[in-house]
Amino acid sequence: MTRMSRLAAYLLLSALYALTLPVALGAGLSDYRGMSIIASPTGVGGVALTNNFKELAERTPPVLSVGAAPTANSDSDNTDTNGACYLGTRWVDTSDAPDAIYHCIDPTPTAAVWVRQVTATTGGAIDLGSEAVTTTGAIAAGAITGTSFVIGGDTLTTTEWGYLDGQDQAIATTSSVVFGGLNVTGPLSLDGTVVLATDNADTGSTNTTLVGKDAGSSNSGSYTTAVGNGAADANTGARVTAVGYGAGGANTGHHLTAVGYLAGAFNTGAENTFIGHNCGDTNTSGAYNLFLGENCATAHLTGSYNVIAGRSAAAALQSGSNNVVMGAGAAGTGTTFAGCVVIGRSAGNANNTDNRLYIDNSSTASPLIYGEFDNNIITINGDLSTTGRLYGGGATVTAAGPTNDVDVSGCNVVYIDTVGNDITIGGFTGGVAGQVIQVVRTRTANKATLEHNEGTGNQDIFLVTEGDDELETYGGWTLVCNGTHWYEVGQ
């Protein structure tokens, strides 16, 4: 520095000292944001110097180190007694690990506002604490990788998070993922155990999908799909599909399919299918059944291998197996029957007998078609026409007789084979009203005789000649039954 420069600097400092000395000597000091400044300065120099110190204090806000996070009372009035805070004050929370840093953006007394600074933890992870992340733009970084991703209190074990930019996302996880709200505009692929429900406490099942309040709430069956309020809520059976309020709710049977309000609610039987409101809702040990229709088999308990379809079909049936019932109200009031086939609205409504056939569209006691499987009987209550030939069974008689009870059940031809001896027939059994038979001699050797009104047979024969009739060559008789006896109508 030249001699002239040193002189100028000396004169400037002397002038400043002369301006400020009276102020400094006559005034006290006060605290301003952690700095001591002249209180109530006088003179141009004193005021200017004080203002400069204030500006410096505002540019360098204080730093507080406290073992807790700041609150709304961490303000400019020092309401929380941790130290006065101002705009820009830094707060270091030493109770966090690592230390959390906050910045004051509004020091208003009792309403202070703080924001937490993003800090990096060991390994480069970003700790946001409890602060929300808000953006109006896209987050388009590279894939988020690692062994876990923490959202709130839930840890997702992932293999990949794709770009979070509105594109299709892939989330792979081995833990239970819970979404408070999920809007999907495209396909959603879910693998493993999926729970879209509330109040769910599934007890360790695998490959299970639960949708709805209390759906599968205490389910322990694996491979269970439950959709609806309380569906399969206490299920223990495996491979169960339950759709509807309470469907399969207390089920213990495996391979149950229950669709509808309370369908199969108390089922214990295996491999049942119940579809319809209250369908099979009381079924217990009955197994391998197919029930279709509202209130279908709603009282059923123990029968198996039944196919029942129609609103209120077999509604009162409690036990009985191997039935086929089809039609609204069909077999509706019968409580116990097995091996029956009932087809048509209200057909066989009151039947309680096994092995019966009913086909009609009403509850009449004389259905259009009636049958008895155990007796090989079928009755048509009406006219029967055919465009082709109608054949019945045949019987062959070879015993000499006299034979008074030749069984002609289901026959329309009786063959008389006289090759070994004469044959005499005195009556029949098994004939039904309207049945027609042809009695035919098939040999020329020996004789064939029908006895007229023999009297000891189950169903006697009445001939045109009103006496016994004998054939010595080929030929025969045509007889018609009235349900009690047989009458000749021609030879």
Summary of the structure (lengths in Angstrom):
residues: 491
radius of gyration: 50.5
end to end distance: 161.6
largest distance: 176.2
contacts: 1546
relative contact order: 0.03
helix: 8%
strand: 27%
